[in-house]
């Protein structure tokens, strides 16, 4: 074998190995990226699942406050329950879960579940009353808000 033929063969092998190494590196980068995306998605699902388990507890506290007699509004027990509700709301906000806006907002079937419809004076359907709070995590609805609509 001549020196130039041997050099060409070695150059060809170097090119093949370089190309294979570049493909492996690209595969590793893609694998890391997919892994990070899957972890982020899993974290979001876990947060949403935990929140959906806690929402009935928050609902019950809020119902208890709605039915508390007015003469007990300044009672320390009532203030304590209000504090628990605020703590729940802050904890949910800290993990990125927000309450869906309802009363006075245009009806949005992606966010709201209409339980009843009342005749109104406008051409647009507006949420008139919130029956149960809805929550979302980023753009994902955890629970639709149950509402009454005027339209």
N, C-alpha and C positions, 0 to 999 in steps of 0.2 A: 504494500500500500504506500502510495506517495504521501509526502508530508502534507500537501495541499488537500488531498482527499481525506486524510485523517483529520485535518483541521476543520474541514467542512462538516464531517460527521460529528465531531465534538461540538461545533457551533450549533448544529441541528439539535443535538441532545440538550445543550444548555437552553436553547429556545423552548423545547418541549417541557423541560423541567421548570423553567421560569413560568411558562403558561400554566402548567399544572399547579404551581405554588400560588399564582395569582387567583386561580379559580377556587382553590381551597381557602384562601384568605377571604375572598368574597362570600363563600359559603358560610364561613365562621361569622363574619359580620352580619349576614342575613339571619343566621341562627340566633345570635345574641339579640338582634333587633326584635325578632318574632317572640323570643322569650320575654323580653321586657314588655312588649305589648300584651302578651298573655297574662303576665303578672299584674299589670295595670288593670286589665279587664277583670281578673279574679278579685282584686282588691275592691273594685267598684261593685261587683256582684255581692261580695261579703258585706260591704257597708249597706247596700240596699236590703239584703236579707235581714240583717240585724235590725235595721230601722223598721222594716215591715212587721217584725215581731214585737217591737216596742210601741208602735203606733196605737194599738188598742189600749195600752196603759195610759198614754197621754190623753186619748179620747175620754177615758173614764174619769180622769182627773178634771178635764175641762167640763164634762157633764156635771160632775159634783159641784164645781164652782158656779155653773149656771143655775143650779137648783138650790144654792145656799140662800137662806133667808136674808133679806136686805138688812135687817137689824144686826146681823152677825158680820157685816162687811169689814168691820174693824177688829174682829176677833183674831187673836194670834193664831188659832188653828187654821182659819181661812187664809190668813197671810202666809202661813207655812205651806199650805197646798199650792197657793199661787207661786211661791218660791220654787217648789218642786217642778211645776209646769215650766217656769222660766228656765230652770236648769236643764230640763229635757230639751227645750227649744235651742238653748245655747249649745248643748252637746251635739245636737243634730246639725246645727249650722257649722260647728267646728269640723265636722266630717264631710261637709259639702252638701248637706241635705237641706232643701229650702221648702217652705210652705208655699203652695200654689196660691197666687192672688185670685180672689173671687169677687166679692161684692163690688159692684160698680164696673167690673171688667166686662168686655165683650165675651159672649159665650164662645168657648173654644172646645170642640169635642175631643181634641187631643189631650186637654188638661182637665176638663170638667165632665161630669156625668149628670145630665139633667134628670131630676126626679119628677119635676112638675113644671108646667108652663102656664104663665099668666098672661092675659092680654095687656099690652102696653101701648104707649102712644108713639113709639118710634118704629123705624123700619129695620132696626138692628136689635138682635137679641142680646140683652144685658143680664148679667147675674144679679138677682135681687136679694138672695139669701143663701148663706152657706149652711148646709145641714151637717156636713162632715168635712173636715180639713183634708186636703190632698197634699201630697209631697212629691218632690222630684229631686233627683241627683243628677246634676248637670242637665242633659237633655232627656234623661230617662225618667219617665213617670213611675214612681214607686206605688202610688195610690192616687186615683183620680179624685178630685174634689166633688162631693155630691152637693148639687146646688138646685135652687129654684131659679127659673129664668122668666124674665119679662120680655115680650117681643111683639 
